[in-house]
Amino acid sequence: MHTRVSYTLPRRSDGSEVAIISMLKRRDIETVVILEPQLDNRVKYSMDDIYKTFVGVDIIDLTNFPIENELWADNNHLNYKGRERYSEYLSTVLD
């Protein structure tokens, strides 16, 4: 039986996420890396680097998911309505 695991990449990496994902793969646990939405999309990821780092892992890039400003609680967190909208969308992506 497979279990879904969602893991958000930290802004600064110490390599621990690679070790965690390797352990999950060894245990035959389906792993999905989700790049979360950002208010101003200030953080830029190199998708080539991410795909090279996480070989054989599903990667979902939602950094550009459109969420109106009024649905953010602050620069990093969605408010209740924003979380609801994002969760509904995410459930369709992961389904």
Secondary structure by P-SEA (a helix, b strand, c coil): cbbbbbbbbcccccaaaaaaaaaaaaaccbbbbbbccccccccccaaaaaaaacccbbbbbccccccccccccccccccaaaaaaaaaaaaaaac
